[in-house]
């Protein structure tokens, strides 16, 4: 005596679906929980695959575009100067302080010292920005989003491959 139905898991929500023996290989069945349409794949074991891969292909394209956008944003964030540019302002303040407050003559030597102050303070500010402030936080956030989208992309690609086998 044959079993009246077999159980298989929904690809989307992982709930169990009763598949009667009357459903042949390639027939469509709907998940009662999430409403996703599946194709019945009969072989050694009963499997369900997604019937319409079109929406998944669209989601895959959108995810790939978002990854490309985030990678460009990550590249720009890594290359940005950030608050290190403020070192130029500190160099100018140093010159104004020396000339105005300490009565130092405006000379080439003073400009070289101011350039050194500007360069040093800019580098220190940029290192602090990278290690402690917004730049590192931004880089971490973007990298995390890229990793999550790549994981979702792999999952979608697998589901699309499974759907095309039937």
C-alpha positions in Angstrom: 0.0 0.0 0.0 1.4 3.4 -1.0 1.6 6.3 1.4 -1.1 8.9 0.7 1.4 11.8 1.1 5.0 12.6 1.8 6.5 15.5 3.7 9.0 18.0 2.3 10.3 21.3 3.6 9.5 24.7 2.0 12.6 26.3 0.5 11.6 29.7 1.8 10.2 29.3 5.3 11.4 25.7 6.1 7.9 24.6 7.2 6.8 21.1 6.3 4.4 20.6 3.4 2.3 17.5 2.8 2.8 16.4 -0.9 0.2 13.9 -2.0 1.3 11.0 -4.3 -1.0 12.5 -6.9 1.5 15.3 -7.5 4.0 14.2 -10.2 7.5 15.4 -10.9 7.3 19.0 -12.0 3.9 19.8 -10.6 3.4 23.0 -8.6 2.4 23.0 -5.0 1.9 26.1 -2.7 3.3 26.4 0.8 0.4 26.9 3.3 2.6 29.0 5.6 4.3 31.5 3.3 2.5 31.1 0.0 5.6 30.3 -2.0 5.0 28.3 -5.2 7.2 25.1 -5.5 7.8 22.5 -8.1 7.8 18.9 -6.9 11.0 17.1 -7.7 10.6 13.3 -7.3 13.6 11.1 -7.3 15.2 9.0 -4.6 13.9 11.6 -2.2 11.2 14.1 -2.6 12.4 17.7 -2.9 10.7 21.0 -3.4 12.3 23.8 -5.4 11.0 27.3 -6.1 8.7 27.3 -9.1 9.3 30.9 -10.3 12.9 32.1 -10.1 12.1 35.5 -11.7 11.7 37.5 -8.5 14.8 35.8 -7.1 16.8 36.8 -10.2 15.6 40.4 -9.7 16.6 40.3 -6.1 20.0 38.9 -7.1 20.6 41.7 -9.6 19.6 44.3 -7.0 22.0 42.8 -4.4 24.8 42.7 -6.9 24.2 46.4 -7.8 24.2 47.3 -4.1 27.4 45.4 -3.6 29.0 47.3 -6.4 27.8 50.6 -4.9 29.0 49.7 -1.4 32.5 48.6 -2.8 32.8 52.0 -4.5 31.7 53.7 -1.2 34.3 51.6 0.7 37.0 52.6 -1.7 36.2 56.2 -1.4 36.0 56.0 2.4 39.5 54.4 2.5 40.9 57.0 0.3 39.3 60.0 2.0 41.5 62.5 3.8 38.9 63.1 6.5 39.9 65.4 9.4 43.6 65.3 8.5 43.0 68.3 6.4 42.5 70.3 9.6 46.3 70.0 10.0 46.6 72.8 7.4 44.5 75.1 9.6 46.7 74.2 12.6 49.8 75.1 10.6 48.2 78.5 9.7 47.2 79.1 13.4 50.8 78.3 14.4 52.1 81.0 12.0 49.6 83.6 13.1 50.4 82.8 16.8 54.1 83.1 16.3 53.9 86.3 14.3 51.1 88.0 16.3 51.8 86.8 19.9 55.5 86.0 20.0 56.7 88.7 17.6 58.6 86.3 15.4 59.7 87.6 12.0 57.8 86.1 9.1 60.5 84.1 7.3 61.1 81.0 5.2 62.2 79.1 8.4 58.8 79.9 10.0 57.0 78.6 7.0 59.0 75.3 7.0 58.2 74.9 10.7 54.5 75.6 10.1 54.5 73.1 7.2 56.0 70.5 9.6 53.4 71.3 12.3 50.6 71.1 9.7 51.9 67.8 8.3 52.4 66.2 11.7 49.1 67.3 13.1 47.3 66.2 10.0 48.8 62.7 10.2 48.0 62.5 13.9 44.4 63.6 13.3 44.0 61.1 10.4 45.4 58.2 12.5 43.0 59.1 15.3 40.1 59.3 12.9 41.0 55.9 11.5 41.6 54.2 14.9 38.9 55.8 17.1 36.4 57.9 15.2 34.0 57.9 12.3 36.2 56.6 9.5 36.8 53.2 11.2 33.1 52.9 12.1 32.1 53.7 8.5 34.6 51.2 7.1 33.4 48.5 9.5 29.7 49.2 8.7 30.3 49.1 4.9 32.4 45.9 5.1 29.7 44.2 7.2 27.0 45.2 4.7 29.0 43.8 1.8 29.6 40.5 3.7 25.9 40.2 4.4 24.9 40.9 0.8 27.4 38.4 -0.5 26.0 35.8 1.8 22.5 36.6 0.6 23.7 36.5 -3.0 25.2 33.0 -2.6 21.9 31.8 -1.1 19.9 33.3 -3.9 22.2 31.8 -6.5 21.8 28.4 -5.0 18.0 28.6 -4.9 18.0 29.8 -8.6 20.2 26.8 -9.6 17.9 24.4 -7.7 14.9 25.9 -9.4 16.4 25.5 -12.8 17.1 21.8 -12.4 13.5 20.6 -12.6 
